[in-house]
């Protein structure tokens, strides 16, 4: 009834796994207008007025900005109470987050003395984003193999090849005897907006 894909100008390509045996895929270019129509159609099926839904919204406004953050500035406190901030990768949701670090890292030592933390979204160098919300809470050091493995799985799921590359470099550094050998620990953060 309609036009064949070739007649409509759609490419007719061989699939890379077909080995040249005649398996073909019909592909159709999809533009922004098509995506917008699809996104608007789904809320209409659910009874929601399409004008109230942004076609490019990924997550709702009720989602905590830490859930989406790539880096956070973790502020821990020295014995005298002075703050020390460092950027870390983080994963988790709804006020409960986790990251890994070395057992002899200064942030780990400070958290063992004083569990209070201050957290803000930042860039990879630790510069806090303007207008970033401040979160306060506590941090708990967990050195068990199960806790570390669970935290590393969650970080690997979020950061992918970057996390695996860092683990590889850490392993090489330990094998070559560079720097102080540190066992990984998981830091569990319980945070609330403050």
N, C-alpha and C positions, 0 to 999 in steps of 0.2 A: 504494500500500500504506500509506504513512504519510500524515500530514496535509499538506495543501497549506500553504504558508507563510502565506497569509492566514488560514486557519483556526487555525493555531498561534499567531496573534497577532504574527507578524513583519511589519514594515512592508514595503510594496511601493511603492518610490519610483521616480520617473523619474530617469534619469541626467542630470546637468547638461549633458553634451555632446550629448544626443539631439535637442535642438531641438524637443521636444514631439512627436516623431513616433512615440511609442508604445514606445520602447525602455525597458524597465523592469529594475531591478535588485532582486533579492530579497536583503535584508539580514537578518542574524540577530544579535541581541545576543549578545556573547561576554563572559562573566564570568570572574572569577578561577578558579573551579572548572574551567571548560572549559580554560583555559590550563594549569592544573596537570595535568589529565588528558592533554593533548597532550604536554606536556614529559615526563611520566612514561612515556608510551607509547614515545617515541623511544629512550631508553636501554634499555627492555625489548626492543625489536627488535634492539638491538645486543648483547644478552646481559649488560647491566649491571643490577645490582639497583637498582630505582627508589628505594629508601629512601636510597641513598648519594648521590643527586643532588638538590641543592637546586633547586626549580623557579624560583627567582628569581636564581640565580647567573648573572652575565653572563660573567665570565671566571674562569679558574682562579686558584688562589693562587700559582702559579708565575710569574704575570705581574708584571713589574717595576712598581712604583707610578709610576715616571716615564712609562711608556707611556700611562697613563690621566690623567696630571696635566694640568690646564688652565694652571696657572702654576707656574713654578719660581723659586726664589730663586737667582740666579747670583751667586756670590761670586768676584770677581777680586781681584788683589793689587797694591797700589801699589809704587813703587820701594823704599820702606822696609819692605815686607812687611805693612803693615796691610791688613786685608780691607775690601772695599767690596761690598755686596750690592745687587742690583736685581732686581725681578720681571720676567720675560720669558715670552712664549708660546714653546712648544717643541713640536716634533713629531719623531717617530722611534720606534725600538724597539730592544730588545736591546743597550743600551749605546751606540748611535750615534744622536745627536740633532742637530737643526739649528734655528736661528732666524735672523732677519734683524735688522739694525740699521743705523745710519748709520756711514759710514767715519770720521767725526770724533767719534763718541760716546766718552765716557771709557772705557767697558768695552772698546771696540775697541782703543783706545790701550794700555790696560793689558794686554790679551791679546797684543798684538804684542810687548810687552816681556817678559811672563811668561805662559806658556801654561797654568799651573796654575789649576784651577778647583775650587770646592766647590759642590755643587748639592743643594738640598732642595726638596721640594714646599711650596708656600706659597699664600696667597690673592692676590687682585689687588693688594693694597696691599703685598705683600712680607712679611707676617707668616707665619713658618714654622709649619706645623701641629705641634701637640704630638706627640711621638713619631715625627716624620718621619725616615726613614732618610737618612743622609748619603752622598752619592756624591762620589767624587773622580775627577779625570781631567785631561784637557787640552783646550784649545780652539784651533782653527785658524781664522784669518780667510781667507776666500776672496772675492776681489773680482771674479772673472770673471763675465761676463753669464750664462753657462750655469749656474754654481753658484747665483747669486742667483735666476734664473728657476726652477730646480728647487726651491729652498727655499721660494720664494713659492707655487708650486703646491701643495706639501705643506702649508704653513700654511693656504692657502685651503681645501684639502680638509678640514682639521680644524676651523677656526674659522669658515668660511663667510662670512656677511654681515658679521660683525664685522671680519674681516681686510680685506675689500674696503672697508669704511667707513673704516678707518684709512688705507689706501692713498689713498683719495679725499681725505681731510683733508690728508695729507702732500703730495699733488700740488697742492692749492689753496694751501697754505702756501708751497710753492716758487714757484708762479706769482705770488703776491702779494708775494714777496720778504720774507716774515716769517721771522726766524731765519736761522741759517747754513745754506746749501745743503749737503746731504749726499748722497753717492751711497750706495745700499744695498749692503751686504756680507752674505754668509752666514757664520755662525759654526757650525762643525762641532765638536760635542763628542764625545769618547770617554770614557765614564764606566764606573766599576765601584763596587760597594758598598764603602764604607770607613768 
